[in-house]
Every structure is written in structure tokens, then in C-alpha cells.
Amino acid sequence: MPALYSRVAFIGLGLIASSMALAMRRAGLVESYTGHARSAETRATALDLGLIDTVHDSAAAAVQGADLVVLAVPVGAMAAIAQEIAPHLAHGATLTDVGSVKGAVIDAVSPHLPGSVQFIPGHPLAGTEHSGPAAGFAELFDNRWCILTPFEDVSADAVARLRALWEGMGANVDLMDAPHHDLVLAVTSHAPHLIAYTMVGVADDLRRVTDSEVIKYSAAGFRDFTRIAASDPTMWRDVFLNNKAATLEILGRFTEELFALQRAIRREDGDHLHAYFTRTRAIRRGIVEAGQDTDAPDFGRAALRKGTPRD
């Protein structure tokens, strides 16, 4: 595939940006790569690993001359970064992001951008519990979904070009509006992460009573909770604060379902429990059939040792 962009600038050089760089290089999608990260150590590591060709100690310097700029920083940092880079963005450049929330990113970034920039918010539904440039790998996006939430007045050619880039990195691409994205992700990612954090917190309290038996005898279900709960705390703090309405709505519905299950257990209503578990089991089968996980032993992790879907 011929190069789609001449120069990409990554603002933030963690897991997602490093995996994007490797996936782009694998397919020859971009001619040159540059980037910026706050940490000098991170910048040096990204350069040493060959993820990028040049590195800069400021975001403003990194974006100059780039026809694609990727914001790969926590949602809470988006506004300050956008304000810094806006005067230095190339005329006609495409700006995108990889944040797990879209409404808040749009509100934070859009007011700072010149009219000549094509802003196309994005969210790759892939990741692992690991972070940093050394954690990236080119296969992270293979057969995963990337959601783009473009505005109506954005160039159709710019959207098609960015879509082709993600498809070249191995991803499936879908388009939707930002509010719908945030509601869907509250169901599929944000609320489950909060529940995982809560369950691990409960286990931590119980561990003090059981002399670490909770950890020693952890079964596969709890192991998956701990994997999810090991995700980057800064990123998830920003996700919950910036997708508050949708997350609270889903948590409210979760609480209602939980109360119904509590009542069924208390009343020994086996028929209700069996019917409920049968219905929810079908969701898992649907995920496997869609190719978003495998039904192999060990919760499908053996085939995905380098990484598993994050959100």
C-alpha cells in the first residue's frame, strides 16, 4: 500500500502511539515519524526503539510540517495540548486522537483549532494493561474496531484517508456521532472497568481477613478483573470524569440488575437465575463469533499473550 501521509506526529508516546507507529511501518502507510512526550526517558526510549525518526521536547515543535497529528495523551490533557499546538499545525493537516471519550475531547480541542485543520476524533478499541513505548506491538489493532466521530463539515476525503490508515493498520472502522459513542463505551468498557476496580478493592479488603487466600486461590474470573484493574490510573480517572453522565446512567442500570439478582438468590428463584445466565451467555458467544475473542482455554488469553482488548 502506498503511503497515505508524508509525516505523522504523535503527541504522547505510550502503548497506543507506539503500536500505531509499528503498525504503520509494517504496512508502509507513512513516510516519516516524529513525536513528543513529557518525559525525557519516554522520548529517548521511543527513539531508541525506532518507533519515530525524530523526537521533540515540545508538542508545538513536533507538529510542525506534519500532515497527520495524533493526540495520544490522557483526556484531561487534551485542552492544554490543543492550545499549544494550534498555531503550529500545518494548513490542511488532519488532527485525530485516541481517547476513550469523545464528547469531552471535542469540547476540549475544537475551540482552539484553526479552520484549515481537519479534526476527526477517533478511538481504537484495543489495548492492554501495560503502558509506555516499549509495550507497543504492531498486531494490537488487527481485527479490532476503531470508531471515528467526524463532524458533518469535515472533508469526506480527509475522513476516507484516515479510515484507510486505520484499515491499513489492520483495524475495522465504524463511524458514529460522539454522544452515541460515549454511551456505547460506557456499556462495553467504562462501567466494566469501574466494576473491576471495585471488585479488586473488595478483594483487597477481604485479603486482610483471609491471610491472602483471595490472592492465592484466585480463579480465572478474578484474574481477569485484576488484569482490567491494572490499567493506567490516570487515563481511567480522566475517562470517568469526562464521561460522567453516560457512565452513571449505565451504573444505575447495573445496580437495578444487581438488585434483581440479589432478590432471586434470596428467594432461591433458580428459574430466574438460569434464564438470566442463559441470556447473558449468548452475549459471550456473539463476541467470539464476531472474532473479538477466542473460545480457546484460559479465557482465550493463550492466543493473545502480548495483549487483549482494553476498551
VMD Tcl script that draws the C-alpha trace (Angstrom):
set ca {
  {0.00 0.00 0.00}
  {1.40 3.46 -0.87}
  {2.00 5.97 1.91}
  {-1.16 7.81 2.93}
  {0.60 10.59 4.86}
  {4.02 12.12 4.46}
  {4.63 12.90 8.13}
  {2.83 11.81 11.30}
  {3.39 13.48 14.67}
  {2.48 11.55 17.81}
  {1.76 13.69 20.86}
  {2.17 11.10 23.58}
  {4.34 8.02 23.02}
  {2.68 5.32 25.10}
  {1.19 1.94 24.22}
  {-1.30 3.13 21.60}
  {1.01 5.57 19.82}
  {3.89 3.09 19.76}
  {1.61 0.35 18.42}
  {0.28 2.72 15.78}
  {3.82 3.59 14.68}
  {4.75 -0.09 14.41}
  {1.55 -0.94 12.53}
  {2.06 1.98 10.15}
  {5.65 0.94 9.49}
  {4.57 -2.65 8.93}
  {2.28 -1.54 6.10}
  {4.33 1.41 4.83}
  {1.50 3.87 5.47}
  {3.57 6.92 6.41}
  {6.85 8.30 5.09}
  {8.29 9.80 8.30}
  {7.51 9.72 12.01}
  {8.07 12.21 14.79}
  {6.73 12.65 18.29}
  {6.70 14.27 21.69}
  {6.25 13.04 25.26}
  {6.57 14.91 28.55}
  {9.17 12.50 29.89}
  {12.71 12.69 28.51}
  {13.07 8.98 29.28}
  {9.98 8.16 27.20}
  {11.24 10.28 24.32}
  {14.62 8.55 24.39}
  {13.04 5.08 24.56}
  {10.74 5.76 21.59}
  {13.70 6.96 19.56}
  {15.92 4.04 20.58}
  {13.21 1.54 19.65}
  {12.91 3.08 16.19}
  {9.26 3.98 16.69}
  {9.89 7.50 15.45}
  {12.58 9.14 13.33}
  {12.85 12.36 15.35}
  {11.67 13.45 18.78}
  {10.94 16.89 20.26}
  {10.76 18.22 23.79}
  {7.66 20.30 22.96}
  {4.39 19.39 21.27}
  {4.49 22.61 19.26}
  {7.79 21.64 17.64}
  {6.64 18.08 16.96}
  {3.57 19.01 14.91}
  {5.29 21.41 12.52}
  {5.14 20.09 8.97}
  {3.03 17.07 9.87}
  {0.00 16.29 7.71}
  {-1.32 13.94 10.41}
  {-1.21 14.68 14.14}
  {-2.30 12.05 16.67}
  {-3.18 13.13 20.21}
  {-2.35 10.12 22.39}
  {-2.48 11.78 25.81}
  {-4.97 11.43 28.69}
  {-8.30 13.12 28.06}
  {-7.65 15.64 30.82}
  {-4.54 16.91 28.99}
  {-6.22 17.44 25.60}
  {-7.22 21.09 26.03}
  {-3.77 22.30 27.04}
  {-2.10 20.36 24.22}
  {-4.58 21.65 21.64}
  {-3.98 25.22 22.74}
  {-0.22 24.72 22.49}
  {-0.11 23.12 19.05}
  {-2.91 25.05 17.30}
  {-0.72 27.91 15.95}
  {1.82 25.40 14.62}
  {-0.44 22.98 12.76}
  {0.12 22.77 9.01}
  {-2.59 24.17 6.73}
  {-4.95 21.31 5.79}
  {-3.47 18.89 8.32}
  {-5.63 16.17 9.87}
  {-5.79 16.07 13.66}
  {-7.12 12.97 15.41}
  {-6.98 11.43 18.87}
  {-7.23 8.02 20.52}
  {-9.17 8.97 23.64}
  {-11.77 6.67 25.18}
  {-14.26 9.55 25.46}
  {-15.30 11.65 22.50}
  {-17.71 14.36 23.66}
  {-15.27 15.77 26.21}
  {-12.36 15.61 23.75}
  {-14.35 17.52 21.14}
  {-15.27 20.19 23.70}
  {-11.64 20.47 24.84}
  {-9.93 20.52 21.46}
  {-12.27 22.15 18.93}
  {-12.27 25.74 20.28}
  {-8.50 26.04 19.76}
  {-8.22 24.81 16.18}
  {-7.85 26.93 13.04}
  {-10.46 26.39 10.35}
  {-7.98 24.85 7.94}
  {-7.40 21.80 10.19}
  {-9.48 18.66 9.70}
  {-10.34 17.39 13.18}
  {-11.53 13.78 13.17}
  {-11.83 12.33 16.69}
  {-11.08 8.63 16.93}
  {-10.97 5.74 19.37}
  {-9.24 2.41 18.70}
  {-10.91 -0.27 20.82}
  {-7.69 -2.06 21.61}
  {-5.03 -2.03 24.28}
  {-3.51 -3.91 27.18}
  {-2.96 -3.26 30.86}
  {0.64 -2.28 30.02}
  {1.84 1.22 29.22}
  {4.83 3.02 27.76}
  {6.53 2.92 24.35}
  {8.14 -0.48 24.98}
  {4.69 -2.06 25.42}
  {3.59 -1.44 21.83}
  {3.30 -4.08 19.12}
  {2.17 -3.88 15.50}
  {-0.58 -6.51 15.81}
  {-2.53 -4.64 18.51}
  {-5.20 -3.38 16.09}
  {-5.56 -6.47 13.92}
  {-9.29 -7.26 13.57}
  {-10.14 -4.74 16.31}
  {-12.51 -1.84 15.84}
  {-11.64 1.83 15.55}
  {-14.50 4.30 15.87}
  {-14.29 7.70 14.15}
  {-16.67 10.53 15.11}
  {-16.22 13.17 12.38}
  {-18.19 16.40 12.18}
  {-20.57 16.90 9.26}
  {-18.46 19.72 7.81}
  {-15.20 17.75 7.79}
  {-13.81 16.87 4.38}
  {-15.04 13.49 3.16}
  {-11.62 12.93 1.61}
  {-9.93 13.52 4.99}
  {-12.25 11.00 6.66}
  {-11.68 8.44 3.89}
  {-7.91 8.91 4.18}
  {-7.89 8.41 7.95}
  {-10.20 5.43 7.59}
  {-7.82 3.89 5.06}
  {-4.96 4.44 7.52}
  {-6.71 2.52 10.29}
  {-7.71 -0.24 7.90}
  {-4.09 -0.40 6.74}
  {-3.11 -0.93 10.38}
  {-5.41 -3.96 10.46}
  {-8.46 -2.41 12.14}
  {-12.13 -2.45 11.27}
  {-13.57 1.06 11.14}
  {-17.01 2.41 12.01}
  {-18.42 5.93 12.07}
  {-20.83 7.28 14.69}
  {-21.67 10.50 16.48}
  {-19.87 11.36 19.71}
  {-22.81 11.05 22.16}
  {-23.66 7.59 20.85}
  {-20.01 6.54 21.10}
  {-19.83 7.65 24.73}
  {-22.98 5.74 25.65}
  {-21.85 2.56 23.88}
  {-18.42 2.69 25.51}
  {-19.97 3.30 28.93}
  {-21.63 -0.12 28.49}
  {-18.79 -2.04 26.88}
  {-15.78 -0.54 28.64}
  {-16.17 2.24 31.18}
  {-18.66 0.65 33.58}
  {-16.95 -2.77 33.38}
  {-13.64 -1.16 34.30}
  {-15.22 0.59 37.27}
  {-16.81 -2.68 38.40}
  {-13.43 -4.43 38.06}
  {-11.72 -1.75 40.14}
  {-14.46 -2.13 42.76}
  {-14.25 -5.93 42.87}
  {-10.47 -5.87 43.26}
  {-10.86 -3.26 46.01}
  {-13.33 -5.53 47.83}
  {-10.91 -8.45 47.47}
  {-8.12 -6.31 48.88}
  {-10.23 -5.62 51.96}
  {-11.09 -9.31 52.29}
  {-7.48 -10.37 51.81}
  {-6.60 -8.79 55.14}
  {-9.13 -11.09 56.80}
  {-8.29 -14.29 54.91}
  {-4.49 -14.05 55.15}
  {-4.01 -13.52 51.38}
  {-6.12 -16.53 50.34}
  {-8.09 -14.34 47.94}
  {-4.90 -13.75 46.00}
  {-3.52 -17.26 46.40}
  {-6.64 -19.02 45.16}
  {-7.75 -16.53 42.52}
  {-9.82 -18.19 39.83}
  {-9.92 -17.08 36.21}
  {-12.80 -14.63 36.68}
  {-11.00 -12.70 39.39}
  {-7.74 -12.84 37.40}
  {-9.47 -11.03 34.56}
  {-10.77 -8.41 36.99}
  {-7.21 -7.80 38.20}
  {-5.94 -7.54 34.62}
  {-8.51 -4.86 33.85}
  {-7.88 -3.07 37.14}
  {-4.17 -2.88 36.33}
  {-4.86 -0.34 33.55}
  {-3.39 3.15 33.63}
  {-4.97 5.02 36.58}
  {-4.52 8.50 35.05}
  {-6.29 7.52 31.86}
  {-9.21 5.91 33.68}
  {-9.58 8.78 36.13}
  {-9.99 11.09 33.14}
  {-12.39 8.70 31.39}
  {-14.80 8.63 34.33}
  {-14.63 12.36 34.96}
  {-15.21 13.13 31.27}
  {-17.90 10.56 30.52}
  {-19.74 11.06 33.78}
  {-23.33 11.19 32.52}
  {-23.22 8.04 30.39}
  {-21.25 6.07 32.98}
  {-23.63 6.99 35.78}
  {-26.61 6.03 33.63}
  {-25.16 2.58 32.94}
  {-24.13 2.10 36.58}
  {-27.72 2.91 37.58}
  {-28.99 0.20 35.26}
  {-26.33 -2.18 36.58}
  {-27.48 -1.53 40.14}
  {-31.07 -2.36 39.17}
  {-29.94 -5.65 37.58}
  {-27.84 -6.45 40.63}
  {-30.78 -5.88 42.98}
  {-32.91 -8.22 40.83}
  {-30.25 -10.93 41.08}
  {-29.93 -10.42 44.83}
  {-33.68 -10.89 45.16}
  {-33.59 -14.06 43.04}
  {-30.80 -15.55 45.16}
  {-32.54 -14.60 48.40}
  {-35.79 -16.19 47.20}
  {-33.95 -19.19 45.74}
  {-35.51 -18.44 42.35}
  {-33.46 -20.86 40.28}
  {-35.59 -20.39 37.16}
  {-34.87 -16.65 37.11}
  {-31.13 -17.19 37.59}
  {-30.93 -19.89 34.91}
  {-32.85 -17.79 32.38}
  {-30.71 -14.74 33.13}
  {-27.41 -16.62 32.80}
  {-28.60 -18.31 29.60}
  {-29.38 -14.92 28.04}
  {-26.10 -13.36 29.08}
  {-24.11 -16.39 27.95}
  {-25.29 -15.69 24.41}
  {-23.51 -12.32 24.54}
  {-20.20 -14.10 25.06}
  {-20.89 -16.40 22.15}
  {-21.64 -13.39 19.98}
  {-18.30 -11.79 20.86}
  {-16.43 -14.98 19.90}
  {-18.41 -15.33 16.66}
  {-17.58 -11.71 15.79}
  {-13.88 -12.53 16.07}
  {-13.29 -10.19 19.02}
  {-12.03 -13.00 21.24}
  {-11.43 -16.73 21.07}
  {-13.14 -19.61 22.82}
  {-9.76 -21.27 23.48}
  {-8.97 -22.39 27.04}
  {-7.64 -19.93 29.63}
  {-10.31 -17.35 28.78}
  {-8.82 -17.00 25.31}
  {-5.66 -15.37 26.64}
  {-3.18 -18.00 25.47}
  {-3.51 -16.81 21.89}
  {-3.22 -13.17 22.92}
  {-0.30 -13.17 25.33}
  {1.03 -9.81 24.14}
  {-2.26 -8.01 24.66}
  {-6.00 -8.19 24.98}
  {-8.82 -5.78 24.13}
  {-8.95 -2.96 26.63}
  {-11.94 -0.88 25.67}
}
mol new
graphics top color blue
foreach p $ca { graphics top sphere $p radius 0.5 }
foreach p [lrange $ca 0 end-1] q [lrange $ca 1 end] { graphics top cylinder $p $q radius 0.2 }
display resetview
